[in-house]
Amino acid sequence: MADFELRAYQKEVVERALKRENVIIWLPTGGGKTRAAVYVAKRHLESTANAKVMVLVNKVHLVDQHYNKEFEPHLGDHYKLVKVSGESEEKDFFGIVVKSNDVIICTAQILYNALIKKEEAKHIELSDITLLIIDECHHTHKESVYNKIMRCYIEKKLKGQRPIPQVLGLTASPGTGGAKTLEGAVEHVLEICANLDSVIVSTKNYTPELEEKVPRPKKTFDIVEKREEDPFGDHIKWMMKQIHEYMNLPSDVRLRECGTQEYEADVVILEQRGVRENNRLLAQCALHLREYNDALLINDTLRMMDAYRSLEEFYNAKLTMAIDGTDYFLVGVFQENQVELKNFATNHRFENPKMAKLESTLLSQFGPDVNSRGILFSRTRRSTHCLHDWVLKNRTLQNAGIKAAILTGAGNGITYMTQHEQADTIRNFRKGLLNLLISTSVAEEGLDIPECNLVVRYGLLTNEISQQQASGRARAKDSQYSVVAQKGGMEVRRELINEYLEELTGKAIDSVQIMSEHEFRRKINELQTQAIIMSKVLEDRKTEKKNQYPTSRIRILCRNCFAQVASGNDFRLLENAHYVNINPDFKNHYKLGGKVALERHFEDWEPGCTISCNNGNCNKDWGFEMKYKKVAQLPNLAIKNFALETPDGRVTVKKWKDVPFMVEEFSFQHYCEANFPDLFD
């Protein structure tokens, strides 16, 4: 086993954990929290009979990272380690895997599934674990999977059930939970402590050593004057006005300023209202207005052509989906103005001045003979792709030796990355084959990314936790943390508020740390009892909501054309994850599209083709077919693409968990009996 020593500040923060206390370690990004956790795990394994260490992470890519970079190199010689994620076959017999290994590194969802599953090969108890390490533990709140696991723990603790594992939480930024006062921030920190049943520790005696190891970057506000003329944006606003007049807005509706997040929130609510009131004109106009508003937001942050292309893509798809006069009017508005919009978008006189400022900010740290590394943070996956395209086409940036790549969250779809693509990008950045990552918030937290000398926040409005995480990426000596923003814009105000909240977080933690042991324990027990009671109340309310209507009284409509396509009792919940329609007649309502490609393989099912509404020209995306156990061809549907007709009127929901009726579990046997009766004669 590779032996290793901790720095003095790390030794200080693990002291209480080595005495088997439940502890949250609070150290900044780059301060070596994971290394400290490996040390605690090592000592725990050496001194505990039948030790079982479980390391939980909240993102799949962190499973490999923690295993390969920290735990395996230091513990692999003497102990059996295993890594498990949704992509691993080991998840299907997790109970057996846990029994036969000393250290298990997995996503939190894997453990939670194992706690609630009954099959012996998959099930484990919290009492099987002796040390539970929770990475990025500030996520242990509300209905997060971390908190669901810890709720099981707290229930056992309050009932006096033993054994339960020792808990070790790791965080760079607990945050204030939205509180703006010291009292509120203290309450938030206490809630995190209560949820993790832990004290929170930080270095007190070795702060200079920590500051030397993790230097703070120099912060700059790179401010841009508002563009003098914006004919492209003005023309879009004029087009939106045409739609406002056509849709005859209800008298009680007041839309806020175009080109803002507030306007987006208004039109989202308006679309939902249109669906509820069977007013397709209102619903469709609201949907199109949201696209125009998106284009204004893109125009404010990126190039005019990026905004134009977003509209062009949207309307190219809408051309095949026109089913009534509303659709023809809305498509017509775009087509009549398309040439003029494109002319404005290609006129460099009116280009976004933020792009020029971003260029000069990058050039301040990059050059042909300069060895720099940077991360450019942007809000959306689309914006990272636009910025990457801009860097590649910008000759000045190319001459400065910038080798950029995109880093976004993993998932399915054109703008998502696969886990392998993420890993390759980070590996190339680490090797120096790339020197600029253009990233969404995925690179803020947890990822083992080399020290950067430039971090740029571009067009972002986030909280103090994100700001601290991003700032912590600029760890090289004399590094720069830049906020590129418009003069008087929201970004600067938010950044200054976040600075205050970061300071407030520190004061709140200090206040919690100086509480007497008796007062701290009293408060923690009080919060834990309240949380368990509230959890049960919310569970009862959920069940009540689920039983609001009989399934037979629910009609399912396409959200675009309002055609009735299914009944509530056509649906079943498959493996606690997929909502499928088992009515064989449902296939008459949809058409098949392209094959769905997923990076992962699953034990019992594989994806088929996408499905969309078959009513005339509707073509609304609904979901995809899946083949279950090589026999059952089942439509797997996203409820956000539908409206629900209930006895009390029409409603829309984003997620299946919010539907007002109970969905039965899928029975493979019942399905086979109904669809292959000859086999059961």
N, C-alpha and C positions, 0 to 999 in steps of 0.2 A: 504493500500500500504506500502510495506517495504521501510522505508526511508533509505537513505544512504548518506554518505559523500564521497567526493573525496579527494585524496591526494593533496598537494599544487601544485605539477607540473601538475596534471590533471586539477585543477581549472584554472591554467595559460593557458593551451592550449585550453580550451573551452570558454574562455572569449569572443573572437570575435564572435564565433558561437552563444552565448547567445544574442549578439546584432544583430542577424539575418544576419550576413555576411556569404557568402559562404567560407568554410574553409576546408583545408586538414590538418588533425592531423597526425603529424609524431612522432611516439613514437616507441621504440624498442619492439620486441616480448616479451610479458609478462609485458609490461608497463601499461596495462589497457586501451587500446584504446576503446574496446567495452563498458566497464563500463562508460567511458567518454561520449560515444555516447548515452547510455541509459539516462544519466543525461540530456544531451541536449534535447533528445526526451521528457523527463518528463516535463522539463520547457516549451518546445514548446507546448505541449498538454495543459498545465495549462494556457498559455497566448494567445493562438491563437483560434479565432472563427472557428468552423468547421474544426479543425485540422485533417490532414490525413498524417500519417508518414509511409513511405515506406522504408524498409530496404532491400538492395540488397546484395546478396552473389554470388560468382562465382562457388561454388560447392554445390551439393545437401546436403551433410552431415552437412554443416554449417547452413542450415535452422533450423534443429532440435536443434543444439547446441546453436545458438543465442537465439532461442525461450525459450528453457528449462533452460539454465544456466543464462541468463542475462535479457532479456526483460520481460518475463512472471513473474518471481519472483518480479520484481520491479515495474511493471506497471499493472499487471493482476488484481489487486483488484479494480481499478477504471476505467480501459479502456478495450475495446474489442480488443483482439489480435487474429491474425490468421496466420498460417504458410502454405505456398503453394509451392510445387515443382512439377516437372514433374510426380512424383508418386502420387500426391494428386488429388482427384476428383474435388476439388475446382478450379483447373486450367481451367476446361471446362465451368465455368461460373464466370470467374475472375472479370468481370465488376461488377456483383452483389455483390460478396464477398468484393470488395474494398468499395463499397457504405455502406455496413453494418458493417464495422470494423474501428477502430481508428488506429491500427498499423498492417501493413501487412509485414511479413518477407518472402521473396521469392527469388528464383534464378532469375538472371537478364534476362534470356531468357523468363521467364514467362511474365515479364513486357513488354519486347520488342514485343513479340507476341501480347499482348493486345493493344499496341499502333498502330500496323499496321492492326489488324483485324477490320472488319467492323460490325460484328454482335453485337447487343447491349449488350447481356449477357456477351460477352467476351471482349468488347472494353473499354478502358479508355483513358483519355487525361492526358497529363502531368499537366494540370491546375487543375486536381482533387487532386493532391498531394500538400501538403504544406511543407513537409520536406522530402528530399530524402537522405538517408544514404547509402553510397557505401563502402562496406568492401573490403579490399585488392585493393584499388583504383588505384594502380600503373599499373593495367591491362587496364586502360582506354587509350588505344592507338590503332593505326592502325584499323583493322577491328574487334576488339573484341566487344562482345555484349554490354559491358559497354559503349564503345565509340559510338556505333550505337545509344544507348539511349541518350547519351549526345549530339550527333549531332542533334537530334530532338530538344533538349533543346537550343543548340546554335543558330540553325536556328530561333527559336521563339524569342530568345533574340535579335538577330541582326535585326529582322523585327519589333522589338518593341512590340511584342505580349505579353500580360500579362493576368492573373497571371502565373508565373512560380515558381516552388518550390525553397526553400532554399536548398543548397547542402552541405552535410557534408561527406568528404572523409576520410578514415582511411588507413594508410599504415605504415609498419615498414621499408620499403626499396624502395624508388622511383627508385634507380639505376641511371645509367648514359646513358642508352639507347645505349650502345656500344661505347660511346665517351671515348677517352683517355685523352682529354685536359679539362681544367677548362671551357674554352669557350664553348666547345661542351656539357659538362655536364650541364652547366647553361641553354643552349638552350633546353636540354631535360627536365629539371625540369620546365622550363617555358611552354613547350608544355603540360606537365601533368597538370599544373595549368590552362592553356588555355582550355584544353579538359574538365576540371571539373569546369571551370569558377570560380576558387577559389584561395585564398591566401594559402600559406603553413605555418603552425605554429609548433613550437617546444618549449620545455621548455628552458628558458634562465636564469631564476632566481633561479631555484630549481634543477639544475643538480646534486648536491650531493645526494639529496633525491632519484632522479631517479636511480642513480648509485648504491645506497644502495638497492633499491627495485629490480633492475635488474642487478645483478653483472655480469661482463664479465667472461667467463670461461678461465681457463688456457689452452693455445693452445700448442699442441705438434705435431711435425712431427716425426712419427714413421717410420723411413726409413729402407728399406730392400735392401741388395746387390742383384744385378742381379743373377739369378740362374746360377751356373757354367755350368751345362749340361741340355739340354732340348731335348732329343731324340724324345719325342712325338711331340713337336712343329716342330722340324726339319723334321720329317717324313711327317707331313701334308704339309709343304712347298714343299717337294719333289713331293708329289702327285699333288699339285697345278701346279708345273712346267710341269708335264705330260699333264695336261689339257691345259696349255698355248700352248704347242707344237702341241697338237691335233687340237686346234681351229684355228690355223693359224691367229694370231692376225693381224688386218688391220695395214698397215705400219704407219698410222698417230696416232696410239694408243700407249701411254706410261703409263703402270700401275705402280703406286707407290709401296712402300714397303708393302709386305704381313703382315697381322696382325695389320693393322692400320685403323683408321676411314677414312683416305684419300683413301686407297685401296678400302674400301667399297663403297665410293662415285664413284670411277672410274668404278667399275663393275656394279653398278646400272645404270650408263649412258650407259655402254656397252650393258646391257640387253635391254634397251630401243632402242638402235640403231639396235640391231639384229631384234627386232620386226618390227621397221620401214622399214628395208631393206629386210624383208621377209627372213631373214637368221636365221632359227631356231637353227642351230648349234651354232652360236654366242650367241644367246639369252639364250639357255639352259646352255651352258658352263659358262656364266656369272652368272646365278642363282646359280649354284653349287659352283662356286668359292666364292660367297658371303657366303654360308654356311660354307665352309672351313675357310674363314676369321673370321667368327663369332666364330668358334671353337678355333682359335688362340687367339682371344680377351678373350674368356672364360678361356682358359688355362693360360693366363697372369694374370687373376684376381682370379680365383677359382681353384678347383681341376681338375686334368687331366681327371678324370672319368666324371666330369660334361661336359667337352668339348667333350669327346668320346660319351656320351649319346646324346648330341645334334645332332651329326652326325648320330648316329644309328637311332634316331627317324625320321630324315629327310629321310634317305634311306629306312627305313621300309615302309614309305608312297610312296616313288618313285618307289618301286618294282611293285606296281599295276598300274603305270602310264606310263610304257615304250611303246612308239609308233613307234620309229625308231632307226636307228643305233646309233645316238648321245646318246639317253637315255641308250641303252645297254652298250655303252662304259663307260659312266659316272658312272652308277651303278656298272659296272665291276671293275672300278678303286677302288671304296670303298671296294667291296667284296674281291678283291685280297689282300688288305692291312689291312682288318678288324682285323684279329688275331694278327698281329704285333702291330697295334695301341693299341689294348686292353692290350697286354703284357706290353707295355711302360706305359700305363695309370695306371696299377695296381702295378707298381714298385715304392715303396715309397722313394727309393733313389733319385728320380727325382721330388719329389713333390714340388709344388709352395711354396717358402719360405714366401710369403706374408701371407699365411694362419697361419703359426707359429707365425708371428709378430702380426696378428690380435688376435690370441689366447692370447698372452701375454698382449696385450693392454686391452682386456676384463678382464683378471685375475687381472690386476692392480686395478680394481674397484669392482670386484665381488668376493665373497668368501662365505663359508657356514654360517658365522655369521655376514655378512655385508649386510646392508639394502640399496641396490643400485638400481637405475633405469637408463636404457640407451636406446639410439636409434642408430641402425647401418644403415646408409644410403648407398644404393647401386643403380646402374644405371638402371637396367632393372627388370621387374617382374620375368624373369627366374632366374636372379642372386639372388633375395631374396629367392626364393624356394630352390636353391642350398645351400645358406648359412644357411637356416633354417635346412635343412637336415644334414649339417655338424655339427651344434650346437647340434642337437639331438643325433648324433652318436659319439660325442666327449666326452669321459668319464670324462676327466679333467674338461670341462666346466659344465657338469652335476653335478659333485661333488662340483663345486663352487656355486651350487644353481641357475644356470641360467635357467629361465623359459621363453622361447622365443616364439614369434608368428610373422607371416607375416602381414604387413599392406601395401596394394597396392591400386591403384585407382579402383573405381567401374566401372563395365562394363559387357560385355558378353564374355564368353570364359573361358577356363580351368584356365588360369593364373590370371583372374580378380577376384575381390571380389564383393559380393553383398553389398548393403548399410547396410543390417542387420549384415553381417559378420564384416564389418568395425566397426559398433557401438558396437558389442559384444567385439571385440578385444580391443577397446579403454576403454570400461567399465572395462574389466578384468585387463588392465594395471593400470587403476586408482585405482582399489581396491587392487592391489598388488598381484593378482593371476598370473600375468605375470610381469616380470621385464626387459625384453629386446624386443623391437620392431625392426624387420628387415624390413626396409621400403624403398620404392621408394620416390620420391620427394613429394608424397601426404602428408607426415607428416611434411614437412617443413613449410607449410603455413596454418594459420588459425585454425587448429584443436586444441581443448582444451585438451592438453596432460599435465599431471602433470610434475612438475619440475624434470629434469633429472640431474644426476651428471656425466654422460658420453654420449657424442655424438661422433660417429665415422663416418668419411667420407671414404668410401672404393671404390676405382676404379672409382672415379667421376671426370668429367670435366664439371663444370657448371659456371654460372655467379655470379656476386657479390650479386645479390638479393638472389639467392638460398643459398649462403654461409652465408649471414646475417641471413636468416630465420632459417637455420639449427643450426647455432651457438647459436641463441636465445633460442633453446630448452634446452641448458645446463644452467639452471637457479638456480640450487641448489648451496648452499654455497660450495666453493672450488671444483667446477665442472671442468671437463676436456673436451676439444674439440680436438679430435685426427684426424690427417690425416695420414692414413696408405698408404705408396706409395713406389715405387721402386726408388732407388737412381738415380738422373738425369732424372726422368720421368716427363711427362707432368703435372701430378697432382700437384706436388709441385710448378712448375712454375705458373700454373693457380691459385693456392691458393694465392701465393704472389701477382700476378696481381690483384686478387679480393680484397686483403687487401688494395692495393693502390686505387682501384676504390671505395671501401667503404668510404675511407677517402675523395676521390674526391667528392662523393655524398654529404657528409657533408659540404664541402667547397662551392659546387654549391648552396646548399639550403641557406647557410649563405649569399651568394652573392645576391640571389633573395630576401631574407628577408630585406636586407639593401637598395634595390632599392627604389627610391622615388615613392610615390603613382602614380604620373602622368606618370612616365616612365614605371612602371609596367603595368598600365592600357593600355597605348598606345601599349606596346608589346603584351599584351594578346589579344587585339582587332585585331591587325595585324595578329597574329597566327590563331585566330578563323576564320577570313575572308579567309585567305589562305586555311585553312583546309576544309571549306565548298566548295570553288571553286574546290580544288583538288578532293574532294569527288564526285562532279558532273562530273568532267572530267573522273574519273575512272569508274563511273557508265555508262557514254556514251561509253567508250571503251569496257566495259563488254557487253553492248547491241550490239555494233558493232561486237564483237567477236562471240556472240551468233547467229548473223545473217550472219555469214561468209559463211555458206553453207545451201542450202535447206535440210530439214530432209530426203527427198526422195533420195538425192545423197550420203547419209552416209550409209556405210555397217559396221555392227558390227561383229568382229571376236573373237573367243576364243583366249585368250592371250597365251595359252600353245600350242594348236595344229594348230592354224591359220584357223580353219574351220569357214566359214561364217555362222552365226546363226541368225542374225536379221538385220533389217533396222532401220535407225534413226527414221522414223515415226511410229515405233511400240511402242515407249515409251511415257509415260505420267508422270507428276509430281503430286503425290497424297498428299494432305494436306500440301503442301509446304515442304515436308520432304522425301517422298519415291519415288524413280524412278522405275516404274513398266512397264512390257511389257504386252500390252493388246492384242497382236496377239495370237489367240488360237492355231495356228500352232507351236508357240515357244516351247510348251511342248514336241514336238517330239525331241528337241535338248538337253533335260536334263533328268537326273535321280534324284530320291529323296533319301535323306539320313536320318539321325536321326532327331528327333523332336527338334526344337529350344526352349529352356526354358529361359524365361525372368522373372526377379523378378517382374517387373512392369506390371500393367494391363492398357490397353488403351481403350479409349471411343468407337472407331469404328472398331478396328481391333485386330486380334490376330495372333501370329506367327504360321507357319506350320512347314514343314521339310526343311532341307538344300537342296540345289540343286547344281548339278555339271554337267560338260560337258559329253554328252552321246556319243561322237565320239570315237568309239573303246575303247582303254585303257586310254583315256586322263584324265578323272576324275577331271579336274580342278574345284576347288570351285568357284561358281559364286555368291552365296547369299542364299536367302531362300524364300519359298512361304509364303504369308500372306493372311488371309481371311478377306475381308473388308465387313463390314455391314452384316456379316453372309452369304453372297451370293457370292461375287466375289473372286475367287481364283487367286491371282496375284503373279507372280514372281517378287520379290524385289531384284534388282541387284546392285552389287558394280562395278562401271565402271573401277576400277583399274584392274579387272580381265579380261578385254577385250582390244582389239585394235580397232581403228576406221579407216576404209578405206575412205578417202575423195577424192574429185576430184584432189587434189594436192599431194596425197600420204598418207601413213599410219602414224598415230600418236597414242600416248598413253597419258592418263591423269590420275591423282590420284583421282580427285573428279569430281562429276557431274557438279559442278559450272564452271569447266574449259572446258566443251565440246564446240566445235565450231558450234553448231546448237541450235535452239530454241526447247525446250521441252514444248509441250502444257500441260495445266492443265487437270487432270483427271476429267471426267464427269461421275458420277455414272449413270445418266439417259441414256446417250449415250451407256454406257457399257451394261446396261440392255436391251436396245432396240436392240443392236447388238447380244447379246448372248441369250436373251429370247424373240424372236420376237412374239411368240404366245400370250404373255401377253399384247401386244400393238396393236393387230389386231382390 
